[in-house]
Protein backbone atom coordinates (compact mmCIF):
# COMPACT_ATOMS: atom_id res chain seq x y z
CA UNK A 1 0.00 0.00 0.00
CA UNK A 2 1.01 3.63 -0.45
CA UNK A 3 0.98 6.03 2.48
CA UNK A 4 -0.41 9.24 1.00
CA UNK A 5 -0.28 11.26 4.25
CA UNK A 6 3.38 10.44 4.97
CA UNK A 7 6.52 12.42 4.17
CA UNK A 8 9.90 10.80 4.76
CA UNK A 9 12.59 12.88 6.45
CA UNK A 10 16.08 11.69 5.52
CA UNK A 11 19.58 13.01 4.92
CA UNK A 12 23.05 11.92 5.98
CA UNK A 13 24.76 11.42 9.31
CA UNK A 14 25.27 14.89 10.78
CA UNK A 15 22.76 16.62 8.52
CA UNK A 16 20.31 17.43 11.32
CA UNK A 17 17.35 15.13 10.73
CA UNK A 18 16.65 14.88 14.45
CA UNK A 19 16.63 18.66 14.82
CA UNK A 20 14.11 18.99 12.00
CA UNK A 21 11.90 16.29 13.52
CA UNK A 22 11.95 18.08 16.88
CA UNK A 23 10.80 21.27 15.16
CA UNK A 24 8.01 19.31 13.47
CA UNK A 25 6.98 17.77 16.80
CA UNK A 26 6.86 21.24 18.30
CA UNK A 27 4.33 22.11 15.61
CA UNK A 28 2.15 19.16 16.63
CA UNK A 29 3.06 16.64 13.94
CA UNK A 30 3.48 12.94 14.69
CA UNK A 31 6.82 11.33 13.82
CA UNK A 32 7.78 7.72 13.20
CA UNK A 33 11.40 7.49 14.34
CA UNK A 34 13.32 4.70 12.57
CA UNK A 35 16.37 5.23 14.81
CA UNK A 36 14.30 4.76 17.95
CA UNK A 37 12.75 1.64 16.44
CA UNK A 38 16.15 0.30 15.39
CA UNK A 39 17.59 0.74 18.90
CA UNK A 40 14.70 -1.17 20.40
CA UNK A 41 14.83 -3.90 17.76
CA UNK A 42 18.58 -4.22 18.26
CA UNK A 43 18.04 -4.99 21.94
CA UNK A 44 15.28 -7.46 21.06
CA UNK A 45 17.85 -9.21 18.86
CA UNK A 46 20.53 -9.25 21.57
CA UNK A 47 20.66 -13.05 21.64
CA UNK A 48 21.22 -13.21 17.89
CA UNK A 49 23.82 -10.44 18.11
CA UNK A 50 25.70 -12.44 20.73
CA UNK A 51 25.50 -15.54 18.55
CA UNK A 52 26.66 -13.77 15.36
CA UNK A 53 29.21 -11.29 16.70
CA UNK A 54 30.08 -12.53 20.21
CA UNK A 55 28.74 -12.17 23.74
CA UNK A 56 31.11 -9.27 24.43
CA UNK A 57 28.71 -7.02 22.53
CA UNK A 58 25.73 -7.74 24.82
CA UNK A 59 24.97 -6.58 28.36
CA UNK A 60 22.29 -8.25 30.47
CA UNK A 61 19.49 -6.01 31.74
CA UNK A 62 17.00 -6.02 34.61
CA UNK A 63 13.97 -7.71 33.01
CA UNK A 64 11.52 -6.43 35.62
CA UNK A 65 12.67 -2.83 35.10
CA UNK A 66 12.35 -3.20 31.35
CA UNK A 67 8.86 -4.64 31.67
CA UNK A 68 7.80 -1.56 33.59
CA UNK A 69 7.56 0.15 30.34
CA UNK A 70 9.97 2.34 28.44
CA UNK A 71 8.94 0.71 25.15
CA UNK A 72 5.17 0.56 25.50
CA UNK A 73 4.76 2.84 22.48
CA UNK A 74 5.48 0.03 20.02
CA UNK A 75 2.38 -1.76 18.74
CA UNK A 76 3.19 -4.99 16.96
CA UNK A 77 0.82 -7.71 15.84
CA UNK A 78 0.03 -10.29 18.55
CA UNK A 79 2.62 -13.01 18.72
CA UNK A 80 5.39 -11.02 17.08
CA UNK A 81 8.78 -10.93 18.75
CA UNK A 82 8.62 -7.18 19.23
CA UNK A 83 6.05 -7.65 22.00
CA UNK A 84 8.67 -9.36 24.18
CA UNK A 85 10.51 -7.10 26.59
CA UNK A 86 14.26 -7.20 25.91
CA UNK A 87 16.24 -8.81 28.73
CA UNK A 88 19.60 -7.65 27.38
CA UNK A 89 20.99 -4.63 25.59
CA UNK A 90 23.55 -4.36 22.85
CA UNK A 91 26.58 -2.17 23.36
CA UNK A 92 25.93 -0.03 20.27
CA UNK A 93 29.19 1.89 20.48
CA UNK A 94 31.26 -1.27 20.70
CA UNK A 95 29.30 -3.03 17.96
CA UNK A 96 29.50 0.10 15.82
CA UNK A 97 33.27 0.08 16.04
CA UNK A 98 33.19 -3.42 14.58
CA UNK A 99 30.64 -3.05 11.80
CA UNK A 100 31.70 0.38 10.55
CA UNK A 101 35.18 -0.99 9.88
CA UNK A 102 34.03 -4.14 8.08
CA UNK A 103 31.37 -4.07 5.34
CA UNK A 104 30.78 -7.82 5.69
CA UNK A 105 29.99 -7.46 9.40
CA UNK A 106 27.75 -4.47 8.67
CA UNK A 107 25.87 -6.53 6.08
CA UNK A 108 25.26 -9.27 8.68
CA UNK A 109 23.81 -6.75 11.13
CA UNK A 110 21.60 -5.15 8.49
CA UNK A 111 20.27 -8.55 7.39
CA UNK A 112 19.29 -9.28 10.98
CA UNK A 113 17.68 -5.94 11.82
CA UNK A 114 16.19 -4.37 8.71
CA UNK A 115 13.26 -6.73 8.09
CA UNK A 116 12.08 -6.20 11.69
CA UNK A 117 12.62 -2.44 11.54
CA UNK A 118 10.73 -2.19 8.26
CA UNK A 119 7.82 -4.22 9.66
CA UNK A 120 7.51 -1.91 12.66
CA UNK A 121 7.68 1.24 10.52
CA UNK A 122 4.88 -0.19 8.37
CA UNK A 123 2.81 -1.03 11.43
CA UNK A 124 3.11 2.50 12.81
CA UNK A 125 2.50 4.06 9.39
CA UNK A 126 -0.73 2.13 8.96
CA UNK A 127 -1.96 3.43 12.31
CA UNK A 128 -1.12 7.05 11.49
CA UNK A 129 -2.46 6.79 7.94
CA UNK A 130 -5.86 5.89 9.37
CA UNK A 131 -6.01 9.30 11.07
CA UNK A 132 -5.98 11.04 7.68
CA UNK A 133 -3.47 13.72 8.72
CA UNK A 134 0.03 14.65 7.59
CA UNK A 135 2.79 12.86 9.49
CA UNK A 136 6.52 12.30 9.05
CA UNK A 137 8.77 9.25 8.94
CA UNK A 138 12.38 9.79 10.01
CA UNK A 139 14.42 7.21 8.03
CA UNK A 140 18.17 7.96 8.01
CA UNK A 141 18.98 5.28 5.40
CA UNK A 142 15.96 5.78 3.15
CA UNK A 143 17.90 5.85 -0.13
CA UNK A 144 20.45 3.25 0.96
CA UNK A 145 17.84 0.74 2.10
CA UNK A 146 15.60 0.68 -0.98
CA UNK A 147 12.96 -1.03 1.18
CA UNK A 148 10.47 1.79 1.44
CA UNK A 149 8.78 2.08 -1.94
CA UNK A 150 5.44 2.56 -0.18
CA UNK A 151 6.47 6.16 0.70
CA UNK A 152 6.20 8.62 -2.22
CA UNK A 153 7.27 11.96 -0.72
CA UNK A 154 10.81 12.48 0.52
CA UNK A 155 12.43 15.49 2.17
CA UNK A 156 16.21 15.60 2.48
CA UNK A 157 17.82 17.57 5.29
CA UNK A 158 20.89 18.96 3.57
CA UNK A 159 24.29 20.24 4.66
CA UNK A 160 27.53 20.21 2.64
CA UNK A 161 29.83 17.24 3.11
CA UNK A 162 32.50 19.23 4.98
CA UNK A 163 29.84 20.37 7.46
CA UNK A 164 28.65 16.79 7.94
CA UNK A 165 32.21 15.67 8.71
CA UNK A 166 32.77 18.49 11.20
CA UNK A 167 29.51 17.72 13.01
CA UNK A 168 30.25 13.99 13.23
CA UNK A 169 33.73 14.75 14.58
CA UNK A 170 32.25 16.92 17.31
CA UNK A 171 29.22 14.74 18.14
CA UNK A 172 30.95 11.35 18.10
CA UNK A 173 34.39 12.39 19.32
CA UNK A 174 36.07 11.08 16.17
CA UNK A 175 39.10 12.28 14.29
CA UNK A 176 38.58 13.62 10.77
CA UNK A 177 39.48 10.38 9.01
CA UNK A 178 37.03 8.33 11.08
CA UNK A 179 34.25 10.91 10.69
CA UNK A 180 34.83 11.12 6.94
CA UNK A 181 34.60 7.33 6.74
CA UNK A 182 31.26 7.32 8.59
CA UNK A 183 29.87 9.98 6.24
CA UNK A 184 31.09 8.17 3.13
CA UNK A 185 29.45 4.89 4.16
CA UNK A 186 26.17 6.53 3.15
CA UNK A 187 25.01 7.72 -0.25
CA UNK A 188 26.56 11.09 -1.10
CA UNK A 189 24.51 13.99 0.24
CA UNK A 190 24.51 15.73 -3.15
CA UNK A 191 22.93 12.63 -4.73
CA UNK A 192 20.30 12.55 -2.01
CA UNK A 193 19.58 16.21 -2.57
CA UNK A 194 19.04 15.56 -6.27
CA UNK A 195 16.60 12.72 -5.55
CA UNK A 196 14.53 14.64 -3.00
CA UNK A 197 11.03 16.00 -3.48
CA UNK A 198 11.82 18.66 -0.86
CA UNK A 199 15.12 20.02 0.51
CA UNK A 200 15.51 21.48 3.99
CA UNK A 201 18.82 23.35 4.10
CA UNK A 202 20.62 22.94 7.42
CA UNK A 203 23.94 24.44 6.48
CA UNK A 204 23.43 27.37 8.86
CA UNK A 205 22.33 27.95 12.44
CA UNK A 206 19.16 26.95 14.30
CA UNK A 207 17.25 30.09 13.33
CA UNK A 208 17.93 29.40 9.68
CA UNK A 209 16.78 25.79 10.16
CA UNK A 210 13.52 27.01 11.72
CA UNK A 211 12.91 29.21 8.68
CA UNK A 212 13.76 26.39 6.29
CA UNK A 213 11.42 24.01 8.11
CA UNK A 214 8.58 26.53 7.95
CA UNK A 215 9.13 27.02 4.22
CA UNK A 216 9.08 23.23 3.79
CA UNK A 217 5.73 22.97 5.58
CA UNK A 218 4.29 25.74 3.43
CA UNK A 219 5.36 23.91 0.27
CA UNK A 220 3.71 20.70 1.46
CA UNK A 221 0.51 22.56 2.32
CA UNK A 222 0.44 24.13 -1.14
CA UNK A 223 0.50 20.74 -2.90
Helices and strands as residue ranges (DSSP letters): E 6-10, H 17-26, E 31-33, H 34-44, H 46-53, G 55-57, E 58-60, H 63-67, G 81-83, E 88-90, H 92-99, H 103-129, E 135-138, H 142-145, E 154-158, H 161-172, H 176-184, H 189-195, E 198-201, H 206-222
